[in-house]
Amino acid sequence: MDINTIRESIPFGAGDGQQRDEALRAKQHLDRIPGSLNHRELYEMINNPWRYLHERYERYGEVFKTRLIFPAVWMLGPECNRTIFQTKRNSFSYEKGYGKLAFAHLFERSIILMDGEEAAETRAILTPAVGRLGIRDSQLKVQQIWDDATANLDDGQPRDAYEFSHNTTFRVSATALTGLELGSELAEMEPLFDALIVGSMQSLPWKIPFSPLARGLKARRELFERLRPRIVAARQGEPVGMVGLLAHYRDEDGNHLPLDVVINHLLLLFWAGYDTTASAGSWCVHLLAHHPEWQDRLRKEAFEVLGDRDFELGDVGALEQLSWFIREQERHRPSIIMFSRETVEDVEINGYTIPKGVSVMYSPYMSHHMPSCFERPNVFDPGRWDPALGDRQAKAANLIGFGGGPRLCLGRNFALMQLRVMMTTLLRRYTLEPDQRTVPTRQGLPMHRPVDSGVYFRRIQ
């Protein structure tokens, strides 16, 4: 019996004796975990996710129960993260965790909804397309897009940090990341991509007519119709970029991937490279504007390493302080503050038993803001990543903005490449200053991003 049918009281409904015994045992384990299953939990989490997480962590510790739409258990901190990503990773299901969410309806049969061998096989297919090979094919396009986006920012008008990053990252994902040459169709397809993403982020997974999820499903159907002929065309050309590599892929029997399977992969990777990177890029712009000392340090480093030429992958090691800054952005302001799994067997953690069939939530944001993970966790300090600190250097193993373990985010390297292109391009052209007339706040769900963060771009003479 699925633990998500459990309520605060018995009976659990009809079923044979074994099912009832399993449900009773599961409820007993859940009762021992601190926290609350009050229906107000979901409201408080949506209303203010940072306060919700901090308050409950301080009250209950690293493991506590809650109620979203269904009962769930939060697992926070280094030991919990290692358990989810490494030591007991096979005890936690992606498919069952995300399968309860609206996301599953819009990205069905994508790798994020797979477990075990199926996930491993799909990852092997996708890795060349989004790994170093795909980045090599797309980096010039990424640079051209950011060159265009940063050409005329010195008109005396402030830009919203998120809107600036969001608009440019959409172009990168829709063209350079996917390898699709959309041309004049780009503007027509942007509302479809946006409807898909908005629908996937809804907290309620029900297909209510005219809801964001319903609109997302309609957009998905139209995207499939538009993209099928492009996959066919890509098979006639060279295997370049993500779409070309996926279109040309053949299994051990020599068969191409079905068209709709290729499109499923493209849409998921588009989402992963678009909304999350737009958030990260907007935080980088915001943080640069509000930390002029780091802006100066990174500008000096960029000129010393690159001069007037474009960033290349081989420059990563020399742009050391830039890497610290991007890591600290991921730690301090991760793009997504919570993720879902479901237990497929009982899991022992911190003296508690999380029963089979329970939804499990983990949070990069909260784990990154726990003293057990990082010193002075609420302070933005890229210098914590300086190797010269020796044993006091922040530990990369505690950084989980891109997940961890064998299923580390496939798009991580592409996202980091784009952030480096964006920042080295901006910093050698402009000084960034905050618009003092605005008071920045932030949005936590569905995407963690700055709100009303106005930034002036002053051209360097």
TORGUMI-595924 format. One record per residue (C-alpha): residue number from 1; x, y negated, z. Coordinates in nm, 4 decimals. Layout:
[NUM, [X, Y, Z]]
...
This chain:
[1, [0.0000, 0.0000, 0.0000]]
[2, [0.1290, -0.3449, -0.0938]]
[3, [0.2048, -0.5499, 0.2176]]
[4, [0.0564, -0.8547, 0.0448]]
[5, [-0.2899, -0.7125, 0.1150]]
[6, [-0.2185, -0.7271, 0.4875]]
[7, [-0.4104, -0.9818, 0.6895]]
[8, [-0.3724, -1.0807, 1.0502]]
[9, [-0.6059, -0.8091, 1.1714]]
[10, [-0.6931, -0.4457, 1.1129]]
[11, [-0.8712, -0.2792, 0.9368]]
[12, [-0.6887, -0.3087, 0.6038]]
[13, [-0.9715, -0.1619, 0.3978]]
[14, [-1.0381, 0.1761, 0.2505]]
[15, [-0.7547, 0.4193, 0.1878]]
[16, [-0.6234, 0.7555, 0.2902]]
[17, [-0.4565, 0.8150, 0.6245]]
[18, [-0.1029, 0.7864, 0.4915]]
[19, [-0.1739, 0.4485, 0.3321]]
[20, [-0.3292, 0.3224, 0.6534]]
[21, [-0.0353, 0.4445, 0.8611]]
[22, [0.2115, 0.2738, 0.6257]]
[23, [0.0137, -0.0497, 0.6405]]
[24, [-0.0040, -0.0373, 1.0208]]
[25, [0.3707, 0.0254, 1.0451]]
[26, [0.4418, -0.2587, 0.8032]]
[27, [0.2205, -0.4948, 1.0012]]
[28, [0.3968, -0.3996, 1.3247]]
[29, [0.7345, -0.4855, 1.1714]]
[30, [0.5989, -0.8117, 1.0325]]
[31, [0.4489, -0.9011, 1.3725]]
[32, [0.7954, -0.8770, 1.5339]]
[33, [0.9441, -1.1341, 1.2945]]
[34, [0.9088, -1.4903, 1.4314]]
[35, [0.7124, -1.7488, 1.2386]]
[36, [0.3530, -1.8107, 1.1398]]
[37, [0.1075, -1.6667, 0.8890]]
[38, [-0.1220, -1.9668, 0.9236]]
[39, [-0.2688, -2.0813, 0.5910]]
[40, [-0.1408, -2.4341, 0.6646]]
[41, [0.2138, -2.3128, 0.5999]]
[42, [0.1769, -2.3467, 0.2223]]
[43, [0.0417, -2.7013, 0.2500]]
[44, [0.3291, -2.8098, 0.4751]]
[45, [0.5884, -2.6533, 0.2481]]
[46, [0.4500, -2.8229, -0.0649]]
[47, [0.3977, -3.1560, 0.1122]]
[48, [0.7538, -3.1851, 0.2431]]
[49, [0.9744, -2.8816, 0.1652]]
[50, [1.2895, -3.0258, 0.3298]]
[51, [1.1174, -3.0990, 0.6598]]
[52, [0.9407, -2.7635, 0.6429]]
[53, [1.2664, -2.5702, 0.5974]]
[54, [1.4674, -2.7664, 0.8543]]
[55, [1.1944, -2.7475, 1.1201]]
[56, [1.1376, -2.3746, 1.0826]]
[57, [1.5062, -2.2916, 1.0677]]
[58, [1.5645, -2.4866, 1.3904]]
[59, [1.2627, -2.3183, 1.5525]]
[60, [1.3004, -1.9586, 1.4314]]
[61, [1.6540, -1.9091, 1.2961]]
[62, [1.7700, -1.7462, 0.9749]]
[63, [1.4809, -1.4972, 0.9357]]
[64, [1.1172, -1.5969, 0.9802]]
[65, [0.7777, -1.5204, 0.8315]]
[66, [0.5376, -1.7594, 0.6656]]
[67, [0.2297, -1.7604, 0.4483]]
[68, [0.2425, -1.8957, 0.0978]]
[69, [-0.0552, -1.7613, -0.0961]]
[70, [0.0489, -1.4301, 0.0600]]
[71, [0.2633, -1.3297, 0.3616]]
[72, [0.6350, -1.3797, 0.3016]]
[73, [0.9664, -1.3740, 0.4898]]
[74, [1.2393, -1.6354, 0.4565]]
[75, [1.6026, -1.5189, 0.4609]]
[76, [1.8591, -1.7967, 0.5057]]
[77, [2.2335, -1.8256, 0.5538]]
[78, [2.5504, -1.6366, 0.4540]]
[79, [2.4584, -1.2911, 0.5854]]
[80, [2.1092, -1.3033, 0.4346]]
[81, [2.2440, -1.4249, 0.0999]]
[82, [2.5040, -1.1467, 0.0873]]
[83, [2.2284, -0.8972, 0.1650]]
[84, [2.0084, -1.0242, -0.1215]]
[85, [2.2820, -1.0704, -0.3811]]
[86, [2.5268, -0.7948, -0.2999]]
[87, [2.5112, -0.5400, -0.0197]]
[88, [2.1416, -0.4470, -0.0600]]
[89, [2.0609, -0.6105, -0.3918]]
[90, [1.8766, -0.3028, -0.5186]]
[91, [1.6328, -0.3382, -0.2286]]
[92, [1.4993, -0.6658, -0.3710]]
[93, [1.2938, -0.6779, -0.6905]]
[94, [1.3009, -0.9682, -0.9346]]
[95, [1.0054, -0.8254, -1.1242]]
[96, [0.7800, -0.7931, -0.8196]]
[97, [0.8998, -1.1217, -0.6678]]
[98, [0.8442, -1.3401, -0.9722]]
[99, [0.5542, -1.1250, -1.0908]]
[100, [0.3206, -1.2912, -0.8376]]
[101, [0.3932, -1.6358, -0.9759]]
[102, [0.2599, -1.8356, -1.2711]]
[103, [0.6108, -1.8061, -1.4129]]
[104, [0.5499, -1.4382, -1.4982]]
[105, [0.2644, -1.5200, -1.7363]]
[106, [0.4752, -1.7573, -1.9430]]
[107, [0.8093, -1.5738, -1.9493]]
[108, [0.6869, -1.2145, -1.9600]]
[109, [0.9432, -0.9481, -2.0499]]
[110, [1.2285, -1.1884, -1.9816]]
[111, [1.5375, -1.0850, -1.7860]]
[112, [1.4246, -1.2676, -1.4727]]
[113, [1.1327, -1.0214, -1.4537]]
[114, [1.3519, -0.7120, -1.4887]]
[115, [1.5294, -0.4829, -1.2458]]
[116, [1.7826, -0.2007, -1.2621]]
[117, [1.9012, -0.0573, -1.5923]]
[118, [1.6589, -0.2645, -1.7960]]
[119, [1.8060, -0.5845, -1.6535]]
[120, [2.1642, -0.4621, -1.7049]]
[121, [2.0967, -0.3713, -2.0681]]
[122, [1.9293, -0.7052, -2.1376]]
[123, [2.2130, -0.8938, -1.9711]]
[124, [2.4619, -0.7159, -2.1991]]
[125, [2.2607, -0.8374, -2.4999]]
[126, [2.2394, -1.1972, -2.3789]]
[127, [2.5907, -1.2452, -2.2425]]
[128, [2.7660, -1.3104, -2.5784]]
[129, [2.4988, -1.5624, -2.6775]]
[130, [2.5256, -1.7697, -2.3594]]
[131, [2.8840, -1.6880, -2.2651]]
[132, [3.2089, -1.8304, -2.3983]]
[133, [3.1200, -1.7352, -2.7573]]
[134, [2.7936, -1.9260, -2.7499]]
[135, [2.9551, -2.2219, -2.5725]]
[136, [3.2313, -2.2390, -2.8333]]
[137, [2.9742, -2.2587, -3.1118]]
[138, [2.7632, -2.5230, -2.9370]]
[139, [3.0071, -2.7543, -2.7598]]
[140, [3.0578, -2.9902, -3.0549]]
[141, [2.6801, -3.0373, -3.0850]]
[142, [2.6535, -3.1035, -2.7109]]
[143, [2.9222, -3.3705, -2.7366]]
[144, [2.7519, -3.5340, -3.0365]]
[145, [2.4192, -3.5489, -2.8533]]
[146, [2.5734, -3.7089, -2.5453]]
[147, [2.7759, -3.9494, -2.7611]]
[148, [2.4507, -4.0622, -2.9197]]
[149, [2.2688, -4.0869, -2.5835]]
[150, [2.5433, -4.3005, -2.4272]]
[151, [2.6152, -4.5289, -2.7239]]
[152, [2.3991, -4.8278, -2.6252]]
[153, [2.3296, -4.8283, -2.2540]]
[154, [2.4742, -5.1766, -2.1887]]
[155, [2.1623, -5.3797, -2.2687]]
[156, [2.1205, -5.5120, -1.9158]]
[157, [1.8263, -5.2822, -1.8405]]
[158, [1.8398, -5.0125, -1.5701]]
[159, [1.7679, -4.6511, -1.6642]]
[160, [1.5903, -4.4007, -1.4456]]
[161, [1.8519, -4.1349, -1.3633]]
[162, [1.6138, -3.8448, -1.4152]]
[163, [1.4491, -3.9730, -1.7335]]
[164, [1.7891, -4.0424, -1.8880]]
[165, [1.9214, -3.6949, -1.8063]]
[166, [1.5913, -3.5221, -1.8866]]
[167, [1.5533, -3.6716, -2.2346]]
[168, [1.9074, -3.5916, -2.3431]]
[169, [1.9156, -3.2456, -2.1899]]
[170, [1.5971, -3.1573, -2.3797]]
[171, [1.7760, -3.2353, -2.7064]]
[172, [2.0754, -3.0285, -2.5982]]
[173, [1.8638, -2.7276, -2.5035]]
[174, [1.6350, -2.7439, -2.8063]]
[175, [1.9201, -2.7717, -3.0557]]
[176, [2.2701, -2.7022, -2.9240]]
[177, [2.1840, -2.4355, -2.6646]]
[178, [1.9366, -2.2371, -2.8717]]
[179, [2.1061, -2.3065, -3.2050]]
[180, [1.7690, -2.4006, -3.3546]]
[181, [1.7921, -2.6760, -3.6151]]
[182, [1.4554, -2.8349, -3.5399]]
[183, [1.5098, -3.1645, -3.7238]]
[184, [1.1832, -3.3573, -3.7594]]
[185, [1.0007, -3.0857, -3.5631]]
[186, [1.1878, -3.1765, -3.2448]]
[187, [0.9411, -3.4485, -3.1428]]
[188, [0.6441, -3.2247, -3.2273]]
[189, [0.7751, -2.9346, -3.0202]]
[190, [0.8789, -3.1316, -2.7126]]
[191, [0.5214, -3.1445, -2.5709]]
[192, [0.4941, -2.7682, -2.6245]]
[193, [0.8163, -2.7007, -2.4342]]
[194, [0.7070, -2.9395, -2.1578]]
[195, [0.3635, -2.7729, -2.1281]]
[196, [0.5338, -2.4334, -2.1056]]
[197, [0.7615, -2.5474, -1.8244]]
[198, [0.4943, -2.7384, -1.6298]]
[199, [0.2653, -2.4356, -1.6460]]
[200, [0.5386, -2.1996, -1.5270]]
[201, [0.5992, -2.4087, -1.2162]]
[202, [0.2419, -2.4048, -1.0838]]
[203, [0.2013, -2.2640, -0.7334]]
[204, [-0.1231, -2.0824, -0.8273]]
[205, [-0.0852, -1.7947, -1.0775]]
[206, [-0.4502, -1.7897, -1.1858]]
[207, [-0.5479, -1.8547, -1.5494]]
[208, [-0.8112, -2.1192, -1.4789]]
[209, [-0.9431, -2.2864, -1.7989]]
[210, [-0.7776, -2.6230, -1.8725]]
[211, [-0.5284, -2.5744, -1.5886]]
[212, [-0.1525, -2.6406, -1.6400]]
[213, [-0.1038, -2.2630, -1.6641]]
[214, [-0.3724, -2.2346, -1.9351]]
[215, [-0.2131, -2.5213, -2.1275]]
[216, [0.1265, -2.3557, -2.0878]]
[217, [-0.0046, -2.0286, -2.2309]]
[218, [-0.1533, -2.2118, -2.5289]]
[219, [0.1786, -2.3897, -2.5880]]
[220, [0.3607, -2.0565, -2.5626]]
[221, [0.1444, -1.9050, -2.8357]]
[222, [0.2124, -2.1995, -3.0659]]
[223, [0.5866, -2.1848, -2.9961]]
[224, [0.5894, -1.8177, -3.0922]]
[225, [0.4169, -1.8989, -3.4222]]
[226, [0.6655, -2.1748, -3.4978]]
[227, [0.9747, -1.9783, -3.3966]]
[228, [0.9102, -1.6429, -3.5668]]
[229, [1.0058, -1.7659, -3.9175]]
[230, [1.3181, -1.9283, -3.7720]]
[231, [1.4377, -1.5983, -3.6304]]
[232, [1.3803, -1.4349, -3.9683]]
[233, [1.5800, -1.7125, -4.1363]]
[234, [1.8599, -1.6832, -3.8790]]
[235, [1.9063, -1.3174, -3.9762]]
[236, [1.9888, -1.4275, -4.3295]]
[237, [2.2691, -1.6599, -4.2172]]
[238, [2.5844, -1.6350, -4.0100]]
[239, [2.5498, -1.5193, -3.6455]]
[240, [2.6233, -1.8612, -3.4955]]
[241, [2.4848, -1.9994, -3.1704]]
[242, [2.2384, -1.8315, -2.9389]]
[243, [1.9632, -1.7862, -3.1950]]
[244, [2.2054, -1.6479, -3.4534]]
[245, [2.3715, -1.4053, -3.2132]]
[246, [2.0375, -1.2756, -3.0825]]
[247, [1.8837, -1.2582, -3.4301]]
[248, [2.1764, -1.0475, -3.5580]]
[249, [2.1989, -0.8192, -3.2549]]
[250, [2.1477, -0.4492, -3.3310]]
[251, [2.1091, -0.1632, -3.0850]]
[252, [2.3032, 0.1633, -3.1035]]
[253, [2.0583, 0.2902, -3.3659]]
[254, [2.1140, -0.0156, -3.5840]]
[255, [1.7786, -0.1773, -3.5080]]
[256, [1.7314, -0.5526, -3.4638]]
[257, [1.5571, -0.6836, -3.1551]]
[258, [1.1847, -0.7412, -3.2261]]
[259, [1.1117, -1.1038, -3.3171]]
[260, [0.8995, -1.1659, -3.0078]]
[261, [1.1704, -1.0230, -2.7814]]
[262, [1.4225, -1.2697, -2.9266]]
[263, [1.1745, -1.5552, -2.8715]]
[264, [1.1115, -1.4457, -2.5118]]
[265, [1.4855, -1.4653, -2.4464]]
[266, [1.5180, -1.8016, -2.6212]]
[267, [1.2325, -1.9588, -2.4261]]
[268, [1.3654, -1.8427, -2.0900]]
[269, [1.7181, -1.9606, -2.1660]]
[270, [1.5785, -2.2879, -2.2984]]
[271, [1.3964, -2.3384, -1.9673]]
[272, [1.7054, -2.2459, -1.7654]]
[273, [1.9237, -2.4831, -1.9663]]
[274, [1.6719, -2.7666, -1.9808]]
[275, [1.4872, -2.8406, -1.6591]]
[276, [1.7487, -2.7220, -1.4110]]
[277, [2.0350, -2.8944, -1.5936]]
[278, [1.8273, -3.2107, -1.6319]]
[279, [1.7885, -3.2127, -1.2543]]
[280, [2.1599, -3.1518, -1.1937]]
[281, [2.2545, -3.4202, -1.4454]]
[282, [2.0205, -3.6733, -1.2849]]
[283, [2.1726, -3.6045, -0.9439]]
[284, [2.5213, -3.6536, -1.0902]]
[285, [2.4190, -3.9922, -1.2343]]
[286, [2.2513, -4.0936, -0.9071]]
[287, [2.5452, -3.9819, -0.6926]]
[288, [2.8034, -4.1521, -0.9146]]
[289, [2.6118, -4.4800, -0.8889]]
[290, [2.5883, -4.4529, -0.5090]]
[291, [2.9461, -4.3351, -0.4502]]
[292, [3.1682, -4.5839, -0.6380]]
[293, [3.4824, -4.4480, -0.4727]]
[294, [3.4275, -4.1100, -0.6373]]
[295, [3.3239, -4.2750, -0.9608]]
[296, [3.6613, -4.4519, -0.9695]]
[297, [3.8526, -4.1347, -0.8882]]
[298, [3.6798, -3.9324, -1.1583]]
[299, [3.7176, -4.2081, -1.4180]]
[300, [4.0914, -4.2309, -1.3517]]
[301, [4.1252, -3.8513, -1.3748]]
[302, [3.9277, -3.8393, -1.7005]]
[303, [4.1455, -4.1023, -1.8660]]
[304, [4.4664, -3.9364, -1.7431]]
[305, [4.3654, -3.5912, -1.8697]]
[306, [4.1641, -3.6732, -2.1809]]
[307, [4.2659, -4.0196, -2.2904]]
[308, [4.0243, -4.1026, -2.5727]]
[309, [3.9594, -3.7464, -2.6937]]
[310, [3.6563, -3.5314, -2.6162]]
[311, [3.6404, -3.2813, -2.3328]]
[312, [3.7411, -2.9245, -2.4244]]
[313, [3.6957, -2.6030, -2.2278]]
[314, [4.0688, -2.5811, -2.1691]]
[315, [4.0548, -2.9070, -1.9699]]
[316, [3.8542, -2.7605, -1.6812]]
[317, [4.1581, -2.6807, -1.4657]]
[318, [4.3139, -3.0255, -1.5116]]
[319, [3.9867, -3.2061, -1.4280]]
[320, [4.0093, -3.0762, -1.0723]]
[321, [3.8261, -3.3543, -0.8913]]
[322, [3.5435, -3.3412, -1.1442]]
[323, [3.4971, -2.9741, -1.0523]]
[324, [3.4820, -3.0687, -0.6839]]
[325, [3.2147, -3.3293, -0.7569]]
[326, [2.9976, -3.0899, -0.9587]]
[327, [3.0285, -2.8211, -0.6905]]
[328, [2.9282, -3.0694, -0.4245]]
[329, [2.6281, -3.1819, -0.6282]]
[330, [2.5190, -2.8160, -0.6501]]
[331, [2.5645, -2.7774, -0.2750]]
[332, [2.4109, -3.1041, -0.1616]]
[333, [2.1314, -3.1347, -0.4194]]
[334, [2.0611, -2.7970, -0.5862]]
[335, [1.8150, -2.8102, -0.8761]]
[336, [1.5832, -2.5428, -0.7342]]
[337, [1.5431, -2.5244, -0.3593]]
[338, [1.3793, -2.1808, -0.3289]]
[339, [1.3558, -1.8466, -0.5087]]
[340, [1.1443, -1.5321, -0.4698]]
[341, [1.2038, -1.1565, -0.4492]]
[342, [1.0069, -0.8608, -0.3100]]
[343, [1.1390, -0.5725, -0.1020]]
[344, [1.1114, -0.2292, -0.2660]]
[345, [1.2178, -0.0558, 0.0567]]
[346, [1.2532, -0.1509, 0.4232]]
[347, [1.5431, -0.3922, 0.4850]]
[348, [1.7167, -0.4351, 0.8210]]
[349, [1.8505, -0.7852, 0.8854]]
[350, [1.9372, -0.9775, 1.2035]]
[351, [1.7630, -0.7172, 1.4199]]
[352, [1.4381, -0.7258, 1.2241]]
[353, [1.2853, -0.4853, 0.9719]]
[354, [1.1384, -0.6477, 0.6622]]
[355, [0.8920, -0.3847, 0.5360]]
[356, [0.8671, -0.2581, 0.1825]]
[357, [0.6360, -0.4689, -0.0334]]
[358, [0.6964, -0.8042, 0.1368]]
[359, [0.7740, -1.1189, -0.0603]]
[360, [1.1137, -1.2592, 0.0380]]
[361, [1.2157, -1.6220, -0.0130]]
[362, [1.5692, -1.7584, -0.0060]]
[363, [1.6760, -2.1209, -0.0330]]
[364, [1.9958, -2.2639, -0.1829]]
[365, [1.9029, -2.6015, -0.0343]]
[366, [1.8593, -2.4798, 0.3228]]
[367, [2.1540, -2.2398, 0.3159]]
[368, [2.3738, -2.5218, 0.1827]]
[369, [2.2609, -2.7446, 0.4706]]
[370, [2.3309, -2.4998, 0.7526]]
[371, [2.6375, -2.5553, 0.9736]]
[372, [2.7132, -2.1818, 0.9498]]
[373, [2.7725, -2.2333, 0.5744]]
[374, [2.9334, -2.5769, 0.5547]]
[375, [3.0845, -2.8324, 0.7931]]
[376, [2.8957, -3.1637, 0.8067]]
[377, [2.6319, -3.0131, 0.5766]]
[378, [2.4252, -3.3309, 0.5371]]
[379, [2.7215, -3.5395, 0.4148]]
[380, [2.7987, -3.5649, 0.0430]]
[381, [3.1733, -3.5033, 0.0266]]
[382, [3.3353, -3.3589, -0.2880]]
[383, [3.6664, -3.3608, -0.1007]]
[384, [3.5522, -3.0569, 0.1002]]
[385, [3.6469, -2.8485, -0.2069]]
[386, [4.0119, -2.9646, -0.2120]]
[387, [4.2418, -2.6555, -0.1914]]
[388, [4.4889, -2.8695, 0.0037]]
[389, [4.2556, -2.8278, 0.3034]]
[390, [4.3650, -2.4655, 0.3316]]
[391, [4.1405, -2.2716, 0.5679]]
[392, [3.9152, -2.5745, 0.6067]]
[393, [3.8275, -2.5807, 0.2350]]
[394, [3.4582, -2.5124, 0.1721]]
[395, [3.3915, -2.1515, 0.0741]]
[396, [3.2580, -2.1010, -0.2779]]
[397, [3.0988, -1.7728, -0.1642]]
[398, [2.8457, -1.9791, 0.0340]]
[399, [2.7380, -2.1706, -0.2772]]
[400, [2.4265, -2.0113, -0.4293]]
[401, [2.2759, -2.2772, -0.6555]]
[402, [2.3306, -2.0380, -0.9488]]
[403, [2.2531, -1.7263, -0.7462]]
[404, [2.5253, -1.4756, -0.6725]]
[405, [2.6543, -1.1244, -0.7153]]
[406, [2.6289, -0.9270, -1.0408]]
[407, [2.3261, -1.1284, -1.1532]]
[408, [2.4816, -1.4719, -1.1310]]
[409, [2.2875, -1.7105, -1.3575]]
[410, [2.3633, -1.6352, -1.7220]]
[411, [2.3461, -2.0020, -1.8182]]
[412, [2.5877, -2.1232, -1.5500]]
[413, [2.8857, -2.1813, -1.7788]]
[414, [2.6777, -2.3636, -2.0399]]
[415, [2.5264, -2.5879, -1.7710]]
[416, [2.8680, -2.6691, -1.6245]]
[417, [3.0067, -2.7433, -1.9709]]
[418, [2.7231, -2.9869, -2.0388]]
[419, [2.7686, -3.1643, -1.7035]]
[420, [3.1400, -3.2072, -1.7740]]
[421, [3.0695, -3.3441, -2.1235]]
[422, [2.8085, -3.5830, -1.9829]]
[423, [3.0244, -3.7149, -1.7012]]
[424, [3.3512, -3.7538, -1.8930]]
[425, [3.1622, -3.9347, -2.1703]]
[426, [2.9786, -4.1685, -1.9340]]
[427, [3.2696, -4.2475, -1.7027]]
[428, [3.5063, -4.3556, -1.9805]]
[429, [3.2455, -4.5923, -2.1258]]
[430, [3.0566, -4.7351, -1.8286]]
[431, [3.0588, -4.8318, -1.4657]]
[432, [2.7412, -4.7064, -1.2968]]
[433, [2.5630, -4.9272, -1.0430]]
[434, [2.2380, -4.8647, -0.8524]]
[435, [1.9408, -5.0899, -0.9215]]
[436, [1.8932, -5.2573, -0.5834]]
[437, [1.5281, -5.3343, -0.6633]]
[438, [1.4324, -4.9668, -0.6439]]
[439, [1.4247, -4.7381, -0.3416]]
[440, [1.5126, -4.3863, -0.4550]]
[441, [1.3257, -4.0911, -0.3122]]
[442, [1.3249, -3.7310, -0.4266]]
[443, [1.0917, -3.4574, -0.5457]]
[444, [1.1357, -3.1083, -0.4048]]
[445, [0.8933, -2.8941, -0.6030]]
[446, [0.8824, -2.7580, -0.8586]]
[447, [1.2211, -2.9123, -0.9446]]
[448, [1.4503, -3.0905, -0.6996]]
[449, [1.5361, -3.4273, -0.8532]]
[450, [1.5753, -3.7975, -0.7715]]
[451, [1.2713, -4.0220, -0.8104]]
[452, [1.2888, -4.3965, -0.8854]]
[453, [1.6679, -4.3935, -0.9013]]
[454, [1.7401, -4.6913, -1.1262]]
[455, [2.0969, -4.7147, -1.2591]]
[456, [2.2721, -4.9917, -1.4531]]
[457, [2.5389, -4.8932, -1.7029]]
[458, [2.8044, -5.1672, -1.7354]]
[459, [3.0350, -5.1161, -2.0328]]
[460, [3.4046, -5.0962, -1.9484]]
[461, [3.5925, -5.3713, -2.1351]]
